[in-house]
Amino acid sequence: MIQACPSYMDAGPIDGVLATIDCQTRVYAQGGYEALTQGSGLFGAALTLLLTIYVALIGWRLLVAPEGARLSEAPGVALRIGAILALVTNWSVFQTLVFDVADRAPVQIAAAVSAPWTSGGEGRSLAARPVAGLERAHSELRGAAAAFGVLAPPNAKAYASSDAASAEALSLAADALMVMSVGVVGGAKLAIGVLTAVGPVFIALALLNVTRGVFFGWVRALAGSALSLLVGWALLIMLLVVLAPWLAALAEQRQAQVLDPRTATSLAALILVFAVGQGVLILAAWVAALGLKMGKAAATPASTAVATTRPEPAAVLQVASRADRLAQALTQDGQRFESRVREITLAGAAARQAPVQIAGPRPADTIGGGYRRPVATRRRGGA
């Protein structure tokens, strides 16, 4: 049963919003998953259809495909079907392997990486509890901005009064801190929640080769959201470690009513620089996620080179299907019959055109065969 999220209206703006987003993301992901896989008959029918098509394609490969399926592929086929059915029919398995990896693991990794700077020592209380530290830093920035606003002359412009400029800078820094925490972290969590809620649809599409690219795109989108959460949260912890002494000095100045505009301006610039750095890190995280290669595209250059340098006779070793062998045999029999008929026809035509040869020697070749009797002629004039 899905538990409802409590109300966080009494908490601060950062603490309350992040807690609400974290709880609602988990509830929405679980509710959407269960509604899709258990309450929707359409998804079950579509999954059955995909499995039927997948098994039919395997049977077709066994019977008539030029490169038929081999028995060695049976464990991989069974493992793929079993993994897909386990992920789309059991929320506990899906939560452990998908949701927790994308939503919980980045925060835990960021905390582990930042452990040397968050445990022990004074001035690190902000980073020890990041959400509470962000809330405290935001409250201090707002309070200092209000204090500088009181010191500034009425209707003073930033270029004419250092106190007015400090008030505007601290107010802008507070807004930037809100965007860095609630905007980036909350936005990444919301993206993870929506992607995991519709995850069974994309996981089912991993069955067929023609739709597997959609599944790979979903994995890249989920990886990009998780990496954005990781780098965003790690940078926020680093920011709290850096801001701790500055915020302490600003708080002491505000209590002593001796505010220094230089401290306020430097603190605001520091937060804005971290905001730009967070944007660059998020862009790098998405570049890394989109560079993830899966399936046939994951082949290494070495394996590709080996495949391209194979000798040509290896192609002769390909086993043809039964239908192809039968068609080749019939074609060869027809070709041999036509060739024999052509030979007989040509031999008959040559026999009709050749002269008749008489057996035995010719007359000119025998003894006396060349003799001719002389012919007597009359003489004129008594000669």
Summary of the structure (lengths in Angstrom):
residues: 383
radius of gyration: 44.1
end to end distance: 154.5
largest distance: 179.9
contacts: 1041
relative contact order: 0.10
helix: 76%
strand: 0%
